[in-house]
Amino acid sequence: MSTERRPTTHREESREGPQEEQAGAPSPGKPDGDGRAAPDRTVKNDASDERAAETEELRDRWRRALADLDNQRKRHARDLARERGVERARTAATWLPVVDNLELALGHAGPDPSPVVKGVEAVRDQAVEVLRQLGYPRDDETKVPFDPARHEVLGVVDDPDTEPNTVVQVVRPGYGEPGNQLRPASVMVNKPQE
């Protein structure tokens, strides 16, 4: 047997192709064995990069939408609390004249222990409790230092037995606390010493 190699024809060469081209993948843009152009790998990478960018943009938009929703929820909770406070104050302010009229009725009744007077006292106490539950406790203390945040001065008196700038008499009770007051207490204050 001889080791000679026989020459190949052009047809055989095109079928087999050169050794180095067969070993590796066809180069981009060059025709492969059957005459078609091989797919370009850079086109696939560009499409993949484009999809990744779109996905990241959608994720970013999703995160922003979640943040906006959370901010809207917090804003709504603040607005709701504020509106409830406004409505509570409006209701209490509407209720206040009823309490004042009950106080006047009791003031005109004097020391009469009749059942009607007891009934009016019970209704007045219930009305005061409603105001307290709405966040406006009654303020009718005497012998306390005058506080402009809690009291409205109607006049001054000269009482030598009481400290200066002290509430001597409550003419009309106040309701609420400083910062959340329905109305201040109208008071008479002991005259300051000169």
JOURNOR-V299316 format. One record per backbone hydrogen bond with DSSP energy under -0.5 kcal/mol. CO is the residue of the C=O (numbers start at 1). NH is the residue of the N-H. Records with the same first field share a line. If there is no record, write none. Layout:
CO=NH ; NH
//
This chain:
9=13
10=14
11=15
12=16
13=17
18=22
19=23
20=24
27=30
30=38
32=35
36=32
38=29
39=41
40=43 ; 44
41=45
42=46
43=47
44=48
45=49
46=50
47=51
48=52
49=53
50=54
51=55
52=56
53=57
54=58
55=59
56=60
57=61
58=62
59=63
60=64
61=65
62=66
63=67
64=68
65=69
66=70
67=71
68=72
69=73
70=74
71=75
72=76
73=77
74=78
75=79
76=80
77=81
78=82
79=83
80=84
81=85
82=86
83=87
84=88
85=89
86=90
87=91
88=92
89=93
90=94
91=95
92=96
93=97
95=98 ; 99
96=100
97=101
98=102
99=103
100=104
101=105
102=106
103=107
104=108
105=109
106=110
109=112
114=118
115=119
116=120
117=121
118=122
119=123
120=124
121=125
122=126
123=127
124=128
125=129
126=130
127=131
128=132
129=133
130=134
131=136
132=135
137=176
139=174
144=167
147=150 ; 151
150=185
152=187
155=189
157=159 ; 191
158=160
159=162
163=166
165=146
166=190
167=143
169=171 ; 188
172=186
174=139
175=182 ; 183
177=180
180=177
183=175
185=152 ; 187
186=171 ; 172
187=154 ; 155
188=168 ; 169
189=157
190=165
//
